[in-house]
Amino acid sequence: MPLTHARQNARFATMRYHERDLAGAEALASASLALDPACASTWTLRGRIRRDAGNPDAAWNDFTRALQLDPASWHARMSRACLAFDAGLPKDALADFEQALTDRRDAPEDYNRFRIWLCRAKLGEERAASRELRTWLRGNAGASPWTWAIAETLWGEKKPAALLAEAAHEAQRCEAGFWAGERLLLNHDRPAAVKALRQAAASPLWRFTEKRSAEAELRRLGK
């Protein structure tokens, strides 16, 4: 079955996005939406492009439109939640992260639960959030050692420096920098937090949510 012009434009937009040609990707995504404005996945794609191009308000509108078309869109829900978190709105982010657990289809939920923990910790509910995260992990036989290492850092059993030292490759170094930095912020150790967050922000993995969130935290800290 041949691709429609709308689907072709969306496919090319995705390719340009992965090549980091954000202007070209946005133009193609917009062209696709002009032909097929009912495609939730293309609204989500354009939202991500606009987010990474530094246009968070337009990105928020695109994610919201995707959710109006497909309320169970896990990808749009998580993208909007991360956008709210990075804007310093943990209460708004928490609502979307929690809904994403219900809407999740085939994606892992470990990091979703970590984000829920972090939002609740920022809202003064750290102790209860830690109990719930611990209970969930104990019942999750498939959780990796790295997942456990991040969780133990969040609820305070592992020192943030130990998580940073355990990171074995670029993806883990980016993740460790963000999660260790957040734990250190909650510990009121700002200098160490800034150092860890800078590790995440310096990652070449530009599509990692941890990198974007670390950059947002550093901006709030004036760093």
C-alpha positions in Angstrom: 0.0 0.0 0.0 1.6 3.3 -1.0 2.2 6.0 1.6 0.0 9.0 1.5 1.7 12.4 1.2 0.9 13.1 4.8 2.6 9.9 6.0 5.6 10.5 3.7 6.1 14.0 5.1 5.9 12.5 8.7 8.4 9.9 7.8 10.8 12.4 6.4 10.2 14.7 9.4 11.3 11.9 11.7 14.4 11.3 9.6 15.3 15.0 9.7 14.6 15.1 13.5 17.0 12.2 14.1 19.6 14.0 12.0 19.0 17.1 14.2 17.8 19.2 11.4 15.1 20.7 13.5 14.0 23.4 11.1 13.6 21.0 8.3 11.9 18.4 10.5 9.4 21.0 11.8 8.5 22.1 8.3 7.8 18.6 7.1 5.8 17.7 10.2 3.7 20.9 9.7 3.2 19.9 6.1 2.0 16.5 7.2 -0.4 18.0 9.7 -1.8 20.3 7.1 -2.8 17.2 5.1 -3.8 15.1 8.0 -4.6 17.1 11.1 -6.1 14.1 12.9 -2.8 12.2 13.2 -1.9 12.2 16.9 1.5 10.7 16.4 2.5 13.6 14.1 1.4 16.1 16.6 3.6 14.4 19.2 6.5 14.4 16.7 6.2 18.1 16.0 5.9 18.7 19.7 9.2 17.0 20.3 10.8 18.9 17.5 9.6 22.2 18.8 10.6 21.3 22.4 14.2 20.5 21.2 14.2 23.7 19.1 13.6 25.7 22.3 9.9 26.4 21.8 8.3 24.8 24.9 4.9 26.6 24.7 4.3 25.5 21.1 5.5 22.0 22.1 3.0 21.9 25.0 0.2 22.8 22.6 1.2 20.1 20.2 1.3 17.4 22.9 -2.0 18.6 24.2 -3.5 18.4 20.8 -2.2 14.8 20.4 -3.8 13.9 23.7 -7.1 15.4 22.6 -7.0 13.1 19.5 -5.7 10.1 21.4 -6.1 10.4 25.2 -4.2 7.1 25.7 -1.1 8.3 23.8 1.7 7.2 26.2 4.4 9.0 24.2 2.5 12.3 24.1 1.6 12.0 27.8 5.2 11.4 28.9 6.5 14.1 26.6 4.1 16.7 28.1 4.9 15.5 31.6 8.7 15.9 31.1 8.0 19.4 29.7 6.0 20.4 32.8 8.8 19.0 35.0 11.4 20.9 33.2 9.4 24.1 33.5 9.5 23.6 37.3 5.8 22.4 37.6 6.1 19.1 39.5 2.4 19.0 40.4 1.3 19.3 36.8 4.0 16.9 35.7 2.9 14.4 38.4 -0.6 14.2 37.0 0.6 13.3 33.6 3.3 10.8 34.8 0.7 9.0 36.9 -1.8 8.9 34.0 1.0 7.5 31.8 1.3 4.5 34.0 -2.3 3.7 33.1 -1.9 4.4 29.4 1.4 2.7 29.0 1.5 0.2 26.2 4.8 -1.4 25.3 7.3 0.9 27.0 9.3 0.3 30.2 7.9 2.0 33.3 11.0 2.2 35.5 11.9 5.8 34.7 8.2 6.8 34.7 8.1 5.7 38.4 11.4 7.5 39.1 9.9 10.7 37.7 6.8 10.2 39.9 9.1 9.7 42.9 10.9 12.9 42.1 7.8 15.0 41.6 6.4 13.7 44.9 9.7 14.4 46.7 9.7 17.9 45.4 6.1 18.3 46.7 7.1 17.1 50.2 6.0 13.5 49.9 9.4 11.8 49.7 8.9 9.2 52.5 5.7 7.9 51.1 7.0 7.9 47.5 10.1 5.9 48.6 7.9 3.3 50.3 5.8 2.9 47.2 8.8 2.7 44.9 10.5 0.1 47.1 7.4 -2.0 47.2 7.0 -1.9 43.4 10.7 -2.8 42.8 10.6 -5.7 45.1 7.7 -7.1 43.1 9.4 -6.5 39.8 11.6 -9.5 39.1 12.8 -8.0 35.8 14.3 -4.9 37.3 18.0 -4.5 36.3 20.8 -3.8 38.7 21.1 -0.4 37.2 17.4 0.3 37.9 18.0 -0.8 41.5 21.1 1.4 41.7 19.1 4.5 40.7 16.2 3.7 43.0 18.6 3.1 46.0 20.2 6.4 45.3 16.8 8.2 45.3 15.6 6.7 48.6 18.9 7.3 50.2 20.5 3.8 50.6 23.2 4.5 48.0 25.4 7.6 48.0 25.1 9.7 44.8 28.8 9.5 44.3 28.6 5.7 44.2 25.9 5.9 41.5 28.2 8.2 39.5 31.1 5.8 39.9 29.0 2.8 38.8 28.0 4.4 35.4 29.7 2.2 32.8 28.8 3.9 29.5 27.6 7.2 28.1 23.9 6.5 28.7 24.4 5.6 32.3 26.7 8.5 32.9 24.0 10.9 31.6 21.3 9.2 33.8 23.6 9.0 36.8 24.4 12.7 36.6 20.7 13.7 36.6 19.5 11.3 39.3 22.4 11.8 41.5 22.1 15.6 41.0 18.4 15.5 42.0 19.2 13.5 45.1 21.9 16.0 46.1 19.5 18.9 45.6 17.1 17.3 47.9 20.0 16.8 50.3 20.7 20.6 50.0 24.2 19.9 48.7 24.1 22.4 45.9 27.8 22.4 44.8 27.8 18.6 44.4 24.4 18.7 42.7 25.6 21.2 40.1 28.6 19.1 39.4 26.5 16.0 38.8 23.9 17.8 36.8 26.6 19.3 34.6 27.8 15.8 33.8 24.3 14.9 32.5 23.9 18.2 30.6 27.3 17.7 28.9 26.2 14.4 27.4 26.2 14.1 23.6 22.9 12.1 23.9 20.8 15.1 23.0 17.5 13.2 23.0 17.8 11.9 26.5 15.2 13.3 28.9 17.8 13.3 31.7 20.0 15.6 29.7 17.2 18.1 29.0 16.0 18.0 32.6 19.6 18.5 33.9 19.9 21.6 31.6 16.6 22.9 33.0 17.7 22.4 36.6 21.0 24.2 35.9 19.1 27.2 34.4 16.9 27.4 37.5 20.1 27.3 39.7 21.6 30.1 37.6 24.4 27.7 36.4 
